[in-house]
Amino acid sequence: MAESFAFEIAAKVLEKLGSAAYERISLAWGVREEFEKLKLTLAVIGAVVLDAEQQQARSQELSLWLQRFKDACYDVEDLIDEFEIQELRRQVLERRSTGSKVRHFFFGSNPLAFRFMMGNKIKKANEMLDEIAANKAKFHLTPKHETNVIHRERETYSFVKTSSVIGRDEAKQHLVNFLMDPTDGEDIPVLPIVGIGGIGKTTLAQLVFNEESVKSHFELRIWVCVTEDFDVKQLMIKIIKSANGREGKDMNKEELHKALQDCLNGKRFFMVLDDVWNEDKKKWSELKDLLCGGAQGSRIIVTTRSRKVATITGTIPPYDLEHLSYENCLSLFLKLAFKEGEEKQHDNLVRIGEGIVQKCKGVALAVKTLGSLLCSTRVQHDWELVRDSELWKLKQEENDILPALKLSYDHLPWYLKQCFAFCSVFPKDFEFNPLYLISLWTANGFLQSPYENEEPKDIGNRYIQELLSRSFFQQVEDKIFTFTFKMHDLVHDLALSVAQNEVNPCNHYSTGNVRHLRFDLSKQDASQLANNLNRLQSLFLSDKEGKADSESLIAEVISRSKHLRVLGMSKCSFEQLPNNIRYLKQLRYLSLVDNGNIKRLPNSICNLQSLQTLDLGGCRGIEELPKDIRYLISLRELRVTTKQTRLQENGISCLTSLRILSFFECENLEKLFEDIQNLTALRELYIYECHNLVSLPQGLKYLPTFENLSILNCEKLDLTMEELELEKEEGGSLRKLRIGGVPKLESLPRWILLGSTQTLQHLCIRKLENLCTSPTWFQHFTSLQNLYIINCPKLSCLSEGMQHLTALKRLRIGGCPKLNKRCIEETGEDWPKIAHVPDFLLW
């Protein structure tokens, strides 16, 4: 089922060549005629690529032709990248004074030599495409366009909401009865839920986990998503985090055991172990022995596809989850495909839907996926395409990809297919953060927009929303200002199957066609890594156990991977980044997260003019940032951990492309740079665990696009400012503000907030032990939608006029004893101020 992605890549390259930016570049370098020839030949071949992709399974020769065309498209993309890199070099040269230092910094950037070299490369690319175009005649291909794509014509939502799970009432009651049963044996009772993939085991467990009677019955509820390798240490870490939010990554096994016992001892707990594959009885016994400290009445539910797992884990007979009945499947499908009552206006579509539901054979995930797909179209032909697809006729083995999932994938627009397939480079059950994934998509050039100046983050968010709405992603956790999501196991299998020529997440020897690779140096022989990397665009290395000689290995990898766009080296332990990093001129994403050994970055890293994201979070040994960091002119996202007390002048403040800036665990940092107002494109600033930071630069209030400020656990930070300095009281753009763990704060910082009364939508204040007043001007935040007030013990009342905040949809108040009393429903003194808020929670 592997996809060639030739159509997607050709479309992306053609879009680049046709953009206004490349029109300017081709004119400036005198290569417009050559570029036009490239475009024409690409378009001629691209017209028949869809037909070739559909027929390639029948002809090895055609499959090889398609692979050659795809490789040629990648080569053209690399070629036009070089022009962009040269333009970035020119911009950096303008920033520097002339002289030998400049010539050394950009050795080899002679314009005449570059023009001659690129002329030869374009000529070779045109010759290659001419040859591919000539060979297509032998396959008798016909031009085709995307005809099966179902586009979103209406507003999409982050996930498909259902008010209830259909058809599982009996199953739910069975599980609740098990949880409430007062009888206990010697062991903690364990009930396995067994069923095929996609039938709804996890959904059923979630339904029971969140049942009100279950919540009140157990002191502690723990949800753990179990990975395939069933690593007991990792499971202990997950259990502790779910139980009390504590991170246990740096603990040894003995420390974890003690922390786990502290969590469970004497408490009646309910634990869900979701998606268990382990069939090793010893591993299960080892884990279960660690869970024996709970009180009488503790219960465990295990979800699994394997009957053998159920036998090993269960203390009572498993619950076999049956297929949904046809009637329940149809109810679920109609609920997802139509707004309430809308199906009555579309009898023709309902009849077609009935045929689609029959083919789903009672598998809830298949029904949900196709219902989500068709909710955006009322065109009868679109529905008939799904019902009458040839995919339904394929013989279905037990572990095969569900036809419904492949059908839904086939109906994705081309620009989403590569984004979706790329996600298979991550392991199953991986929790995605939108910002992280969007940075990787951006670095690989996957994001396409009809608008030249649209921000990549906005495009990426739109893609994520669409994949969520089509059920390719599932939302896991709705956090205060963001959310996390993951892929269902079967959807991950689908992504891997369509991407198998491009992606290798499996830590084994890879062919030269792989573009995206994940490799764990602590689990795999590193000698296999340095083969066939010449086409690699994304490489994710990790070495949690520090087994590899990673410095020399990374230098070797870099020398063989000239076209890398993404290099992720989280949790590696090398002390020096090789100097030859400067040769990765197409590198757009570099992450050294949680490397505690590295002390300095080579200044040559500042030669990476294409670099868009640099993540140094958790690199606690870094003594100083590179002195020429200001020349990273494409940098859009920077995350810093450093030992510096002060940041250098003319450093970060010169990065005028910067959108997101984070300071994380900068223990010694006392001040940021004062000229922050130079960062005119900055949208987000995060400051976490900077315990010696004493102030923020006043220039923050002058940033024209600033939207998100988050400050956590900065004990010495003083956010007060003299009233005389409050010049700007309107025209701000702040949308989200989170402040927590700032003990000096006694009232909300007016200088940060007051200019944004018309724009602020989300506000979270937590763990502010000395906050005692709510400002009188709070009623002016007429756009405020979400407000969280947590652990502010001295805050005694809400501001007057809060009833005028009509946009407020969600309010959470907790851990504020005085305020809690005043906000009790109906009887509290402040209740009239918040009675209009539809989603209010007090604890």
N, C-alpha and C positions, 0 to 999 in steps of 0.2 A: 504493500500500500504506500510505499515511499513516494513522496512528491519530488519532482525535479526542481520546483520553484523557478524554473527558467522564465515563465511568464511574469512572475512577480518581480524578478531581478531586472528583466528587460524593461518593464514598465517604470521601475524606479530610476534606471539609468536614463531612459528617454525623458522622464520628467525633469531630471537634473539638467540634461543637455538643453532642454527647452526653456529653462528658467531665465529670468532677467539677469540674475547674477552671472551665469555662465555665458550669456550673450555678451555681457560687458567684458568678461575675461577673454573670450575668443577674439573680440575686436582688439583688445589691448595687446595681445600677443600675436596678432596676425594669423590666427589659425581658424578663422570662421569657416572658410571653405572646407577644411578638413573635418571640422566638427559637423558641418551640415551633411557631409558624406557618411560619417558615422551614424548620425540620426536616421538618415534615409535607409541605410542597409539594416540597421537594427529594427526599424519599423517594418520593413519587408519580411524579415525572418520572424519577427514577433507576431505578425498576423497569423502565422500557421502554427505557432507554438502550442496553443491550446489543443489543436487536433493531434499534434505530435505527442503531447502528454497523455492523451486518451488512448493512443495506439501503441505506446512504447512497450507495454507488457507483451505484445505479440511479436516484437522484433528487437533482437539484441543490437543490431546495427543502428536502428532508429534511436534506441536508448543511448548509445554512445554518441550519436550525432547531437542529441539533446544535451548531453553532458558537456560536449565541446562548446556548444553555444552558450551554455550557462557559464562555463569557465571564461569564455571570451567576454561575456558581460561583466563579470567580476574584474577582469583585466582592464576593461574600459573604465569601470568605476574607479579603480586604483589610479588610472591615468589622469582622469579629470580631477581626482583628489590632489594630484601633484601641483596642478595650477592653483588650487585653493591654498595649498601650503606655501607656495611661492609668494602669493599675495600677502599672506600673514607675515612671512619673513620681511617683506618690504615695509609693512606697517611697523614692525619691531625696529627695523633700521632707522625709521623716522624718529623713533623715541630716543635713540642713542646718539651721542655725538660721534662724528666721524673719526677715523683713526685706526691704528693697527689692531686695537682691541676689538673693534667692530668686525674687522675682516676675519679675525681669528674666531670670533663668536659664530659667524655664519660662513665658515669656509666653504667654498664650492658653490656660491650662489650668484655666479656671474650670469647676468641676464642673457648675453649672446650665446654663451655655452648652453644655458638652460633651453633657449628657443631652439637651438640646433638639436639637442638631445630629445626634446619633446616632439619635434617634427618627425624624427625617425620612429619614435614610439607610436605616434598616431598613424604613420604610414604602415607599420607592421600590423597594427590593430585593424586597419581597413583591409589589408590583404587577408588577414585571418577571417574576417567577417565575409569578405567576397567569396572565399573558398567554401565557407559553411553555407552561404546562400546558394552557391552553385550546386552543392551536394543535395540540397533539399528536394531538387526535382525528382530524384530517384524514388522518393517516398510517396509521391502523389498526394501531398497534403493540401487541405483546403483551408482558406481563411475562416477563422471563427472568433467570436467575441464572447465576453462573459455574459451568458444569458441566464444562468441559474442563480445569480446573486440576489438575495433578498435584502434590500437596503432598509435602514431604519428611517421611516418617514415621520415618526412621532417621537415625542420626548422619551428617552430611556431612563431607567432608574438603576441605582447601584446594585440592586438584586431584586429578584421576583419575590414579592411578599405574598404569603398565603396565610390567611387568618387561622387556619387549622390544617392538620395533616389528615388527608382523606383516607378512609378505609382502614384505619389502624386502631380503632377504639378497643376492640377485643384484645389485641396484642398489648396495647398500653395498660389495660386493666390487669392483665396477667402479670406484667412486670411490676406494677405498683403493689399488687398483692404479695409478690415475692419480697419486695423491699420492706413491707410493713409487717410481715409474718414475725410474730414474737418468738417463735421457737428457734433455738440455736443449737448447733452441735459443737464439737471441739474446734473445728476449723471455721474460718470465715466462709459463709455460704457464697458460692460463685455460680452465676447463671450465664451460660453462653447463649448468645443469639446467633443462629446460623442461617445463612442464605447466600444466594448468588450475588455477584457484584452488581450494584446499581438498584437492588430491590428495595432498599430503604432501611437497612440495619442501623446506620448512624443516625438517620432522621428520627427513627423510633427511640433510640437511646437518648437523643437530645430532648425529645418530647417529654420523656419520663424525668430526665435530669432537671428540667425546668418546671415541672409540675409543682404547684404551690404546696400541696400536702407533703410532697417529698422534701421540699426546701425546709419546711418547718419541723419535719421528723428527724432530720440529720443535723448534727452540729457542724459537720464538715462535708462538703461535696468536692470531689476531685475528678477532673477530666484529663485523660492522658491519651494522646494520639501516638500509637506504638509504631515504631519503624520496623522494617522487615528484618534487620539484623538482631533485634531484641537485645540490645546492649543494656545490661542491668544498671550500670553506673549512670548512663544517660536517662534511663527510666526513673531512677531515684531523683535526678536533677529536675526532671519534668514534674514529678509528683510534688516535690517541695515547692516548686514555683507555683503550681496550681493551687496548693494548699494555703500558702501565705505570701506569695509574690516574691519570695526571696530567691536571688540568683545563687546557684551553687556550682558554677562552672569552675571555680578555682579550688574547690575542696577535693581532698582525696576521699577514697571510699569509706574510710573509717569516720571521717568528719561528716560525710553525707549520711551515713547510717545513724549517727547521733542526731543530726538535724531532722531526719525523717522520723525517728522515734519521738522527738520533741513535738513534731506536728501531730502525730497520731495518738500518742499515749492518752488513754482514758477518754477518748472521744469516739462517739458513734459516727462513723464516716460511711459515705457512699462513694464508691470509685467506679468510673467507667474506663475500661481499657479498650480503646477503639481500634479496630482493624488489626487484629493479632494474627501473625503468620507463623510464629515460632512453634516448631514441632519437637523441640528438645525438652524433654521432661525435667532434666537437671536445671536448666535455666529458669523454667517456670517455678520449680521448687525453691530456688535461690531467691527469686523475687517475692514469692508468697511468704517465705519465712521472715522477710523484712517488714511485712505488713501486719504482723501478729499483735501489735500493741494497742489496737483499737478496742473500744468498749463493746459490750454485748450489743447485738443488733446491727453491727457493721455489715455491709453488703458490697459485693463486687459484681458488675456486669461486664462481660467480655463480648465484643462483636467480632465475628470471623466468617470467612468463606469456607474454612476447612473443618470437616467433620472430625479429623484427628486432633486438631487444636481444641475443639469442644470437649473431646474425651479426656484430654490431658488436664485442661483447666477446670472443668465443671465439677462441682460437688453434687449437683442435682442434674436431671436430664435437661438437655439443651432445649431452647425454644426455637423451633423451625419456623422461620418467617416465610410465609407463602407468597406467591405472586399476588399482586393486586387483582381483584375481580375486574372484568371488562367494564362493569357499571362504574366502579370507583375510578378506574383509569380514565374513562370518558369524562367523569366529573372533574378530575384533576386537569385534564387537557383543556376542557372548556374554560375552566377557571383561569388558566394561564394564557390562553390564546385570545380571550375576549375580556373586555371590561364587564362588570356585573350587569347582566341583562342584555348585553349587546348581541349575544348569539341568536336571540329571537329575530333579529333583523337580517340574519345571514343563514337561512335554511340550507342554501346550496353548500356553504362552507362547512356547516355542521355535518352534512352527509359525507363530505370528503373526509372530514376529521374522524368520523366513525371508522372509516376504512384504515386511516393511519393508526388509530388506537389499536385496532385488531392486530396490526403487524408488530406492535410493540410488545406483545405477548406478556403483559402484566408486569413489565419492568419499569418501576417508577422513574428512574433516571432517564430512560428513553422517552417516556411520556412528557416529563418535565422539559427536556431539551428541545423537543419538537414543538411543544406548546409555546415555549419561550421564543423559538425561532419565528413561528407564524403569527405571533401577536402583533407584529409590525406591518403586516400586509393583509389587505382585503381583496387582493387580485386572485381570482379563481385559479388562473393558470399556475401561480406560485404554489398553491396548495396541491394541485394535481401533480406538479413536478415531484413533490415529496412523496405523495401516495404511490405514484407509478414508477419510482426509481428502480433501476435494475439491481441496486444494492440489496434490496429485500430478498432477492432470489439466490444470493450466495449461500453456500452451505455454511452453517454456523457451528464451529467447534466450541467447546466449553470456555476457553480463554480467549476467543476471538474478540476483536473490536466490535461493539454493538453497531449494527447497520444504522441505527438512528443517530448515533454520534457522528459517524462518517458522513452521513447525509447532511447533518447540520454544519459540519466543517466545509463540505463542498459548497454550501450556500454562503460562506463568508466572503466578503469583498477581498480582493487580492492583497490589499495593504495590511489586512489583519492576519492573513495566513502565516506569514513569516514570523510575526510577533508571537502568535500562539505557539507555533512549532518550536521557537527558540526557548520557550519556558521549559521544555523537556530536558534541558541541560542541568536543571536543578533536580534533586532527588524527590521522590514521592513524599507527600505530606509537608513539603517545604512551605513555610508561611511567607508570602510576599508582602513587602511594603511598597505602596505605589511609587514613592519617590525613587527607591532603589531600582525597581524594574524599568521605570521610565528613563533613568539615566543610562541603563544598558541598551535599551531600544534606541535611544538617541545616538549613542556612540556607534552603534552598528548601522545607522542610517535608515532605520525601519520606519521612522515617522514621516508621513506625507501630509501636506496641507495645501489646499487651493489658495491659501493666503500667505504671501511671502513673509510677513512679519509676525505670524502667529507663534507664540511661545511653545517650545517643545513640551513643557510640562502640561500645558492646556491640551495639546494634541494627544499626549500620552494618557491623560486622565479620560479623555473622550474614548480612546481605544479600550481602556480598562472597563469603563462603564458599559461599553457595548459587549465585551466578552462576558461580563457579569450578567448582563441582561439576557444573553443567549445561553447561560448556564455552563460556559466553559470554565469560568471561575466561580467559586463559592465564597461568600463573605464569612470570615471566621469570627472576627472580633471588631466591634464598633468602638473605637477608642475616642478620646475626647475631641481631638482635632483631625484624626485620620482613621484608618481602618486597616485590617490585614485580611488577606484572602489566600485561598489555596486551590489546587485542582483536585477533583475527585480522582481516585486511583485509575478508574477506567478512562477518564479524560486524559490523564497523564499517559496512559498506554497509547491512546490515539495520537497525542502530540509526538510521542517517540516514534510511532510507526510512520507518520508522514514526514518526519525529520531525519530518518535514520541515515540518509546520505550526507547530512549537514551537521548533525549533532552527535556527540559521543559523551554521555554522562557516566559511563560504566567502568572507568578506570582500567581499560585494557587497550591493547595495541590498536591503533587507529589507521585507517587508510588516508592517502593524501588528499582526499576530497573533503575531509571533515573541516568545517569552518568554526565550530564552537566546541570546546573540550573542557571537561572538569576532571581533575586528577588529584588524588589524595596521596601525597608523598609518604605518609606514615603507613599506608596500607598496601602500596604498590611499588614494584621495582622501578626505580627512577630511570634505569637504563632504557626502558621502553618509551619514555616520554620524548626523547630528542629525535625521534624518527618522523619524517613526513609532516613537518609543521609549516611548510612553505605557503600553504593556503589558509592557515589559521587566522581567524579574525578575533575570536574571544578565547581566552585561556584563564581558567580558574584553578589556582593551585592552593592547596592547604597542607600543613604539616604540623598537626596538633601535638604530636609526640616528639617533634624535633629530631627525627631519625635521619633525615637526608642532609647531605652536604649541599645545602640549598643555594649558597652563594655562587659556587661554580656552576651548579646546575642551571640557575636562572640566567647566568651569563651565557651559557650554551643555548638555552631556549631562545633568548633574545636574538642571538646571532642567526638563528634558523627561522625566526618568525618575523619577517620584515613587514608584514602587512597587518600586524595586530592593531585592533581598535580598542580592545578591552583586555586589561591585565589585572586580574584580581588575585591578590596574594594574602588573604586574611589568615591570621593565626599561623603565619610562618615565623621562624625564629632567627633568620639571618641577621647579621650585624651591619652589613653594608649592601646597598643597592648598587649593582654593577654600573660602571661608567658608560657602558655601551647602551644603556637605556636611551641615550640621546639619539640613537639611530632609528628608533621607532617613531618615525615622523608622522605616521597616521594615527598614533595612539590618542584616544579621546577619553579613556577612563582608566585610572590607576588607583588601586586600593591596596593599602598596607595595613588594614585594620587589625588591631590587637597584636601587633608585633612589639613586644616589650624590650627587645634587644637593640634595635636600630637606634643610633644616636644622631646621625646626620644624614641628610640626603645630598647626593652629589649635585653641585651647582649645574652640572650638565643637564639635569632634569629640566632646567629652564629653557632648553632648546626645543622643548616639545610644544611648538606653537599651536598644534591642533588640540591639545589637552583641554577637555571641558570639565572633567570631574577629577579632583584629587582628594582622596579620603585617607587621612592620617589619624583617624579616631582610635583612641586606645593605644597609640604608640608612645607610651609614657617615658621612654628614654630619650626622645628627641630633644636636643639641647637648644637648637636654633633652626629656624626656617631658612631655606636657601637665600642668599643675599640678592640674587637676581630674580626673585619670584615675580616681580612686577612685569616681567617679559612674557609671562604665561597669558597672553592677551585674549585667548579664547576661553579662559577658565570661567565656568558658569556656577560651579559648585565646589566649595572648599570646606573640608572638615578638619579641624586642627586639634591635636593634643601636643603641648610643648611645655618645656621647663622654664621658658623665658618669663621674666617679670614684666618686661615691656616689649612691645612689638616694634620692629624697626620702622623708621620713617621711610616714606616712599616705597613701601612694600605692598602689603595687601591693599592699601588704599588706592593704588594705581590700577587695580584689576577692574576696569570699568565695565567688563562683560559679566561680572559676578552677579548671580541671582540669589544664591543660597550660601550663607556663611554660618559655620558652626564652630563653637569653641567647647571642647569636651574634656573634662578632667585636666584643665590647665591649672595645676595646683598653685603655682607661684605667680600667675598672671595678676597684676594689680590694676592695669588700665588697658583699654583698647586704644587704637590710634584715634587721634582727635579729628582728623580730616575724613571721617566716614561719609560726609556729605558728597565726597567725590564719587562714591559708588552709586551713581544715579540709576542703575538698573536693578539695585538690590531689592529683592522681594521678601526674603525670609532671613531672620537672625535667630540662632539658637545658642544659648549659653547655659551649659549644664556643669555642675560640680566644679565651678571655679571659685574655690573657697576664699581666696585672697583678693578677688576683684572688688574694688571699692566704688567704682562709678561707671556710668555709661557715657559715651560722648553725646553732647547736646545736639550734634549734627544729625542725629537720628530723625528728629522732627522735621527735617528739611528734605528727606528722601521722597521723591515724587511717586515711586511705585511700591513703597514699602507696605507689605500686607500682613506679615506674620511675625510676631515676637514671642519667644518662649524662653523663660528664665527659671531655672530650677536649682535649688540648693547652693546658693551663693551667700554664705553667712555674713560676709562683711559688706555686701553691696548696699549702698545708700542711694535710693532713687528719688530723694527729695531735690527740689530745685526752687530757688527764690522766685516768688511771684513776679518780680520785676523782669525776670528772664522769659516769661511766658508771652512771647510776641505773637506766636502763631496759634490762633484758636479756630481755624477752619481750613479746609482744603486738604486735610490728611487723607490717607488711603488705608489705614490699618483695618484689617478684617478679623484677625484672630490674635488674642493676647492670652498668654498663660504665665502666671507668676506663682511660684511656690518655693518654700524653704528660704525665704528672705526675711529673717527675724527683725531687721531694722525697719521694715515697712509698717507704718502706723496708719496710713491712708493711701488710697490708690493714687499712682503718680499722674497728676493732672497734665503735666507737660507731655507725657506720652499719649494720653487718651483724648484730650479735649479737642484736638483738631480732627478727630475721626468720629464725631458724634453721628454722622450720617452713613458711615461705612462699617463700623464695628458690628460683626455678626456673632462672634463666638468669644466668650470670656470665661476663663477658669482661674480662680484664686484658691489655693490650697496650702495647708501647712504654713499659714502666716500667723504666728503665735501672738504678735503684737498689733495686728490689724484691729482697730476698735471702732472705726467709723465708716459708714457707707456715704459717699459724697452726695451733696444736695443736687449736683448737676447730673446725676446718674439718669434721671428721667429723660434726658435729651438723646439717649442712644436709641433712636427710634427704629434702627435696623437690627437690633440685637435679637438673635434667634435662640441661642443656647447659652445658659448661665450655670456655672458650677461654683458652689461655695462650700469648701470642704476643709475641716480641721482648722477653723479660725475661731478659737475658744473665746476671744474677747469681743467678737463682733456681736452686738446686742440687738440690732434692729436693721430692717431694710430701709432704703431711702424713701422719702415721700415721693409720690407721683409715679411709682413703678407700675401702677395700673394703666398708665399711658403707654407702656411698652407693648403695643398690640402685636408686634412681630414675634414676641417671645413665645417659642413653641416648647422648649424643654428647660426645666429648672431642677437642679439637684442641690439639696442642702443636707450636709451630714457632718457630724463631729463638731457642731457649734452649739453647745448646751443652751446658751441664752437665746440665740436666734431660733433654735429648734422649737422652743416653747412658744415663741411668738408666731410661728408659721404652721401650727397645728390646724388641720382642716376644720373650717367652720368656727372654731372657738378661739384660735390664736389672734392676737392683736394685729398682726401683720397679714393675716389671711386675706382681707379685702384687697390688698395690694397685688396679690398673686393668684386670686381665684380664677382669673381668665386664662391661666396657662394650661394648655391641654395635657401636657406630659410633665407631671410634678412628682418628685420622689423625695421623701424626707426620712433620714435615719440618724 
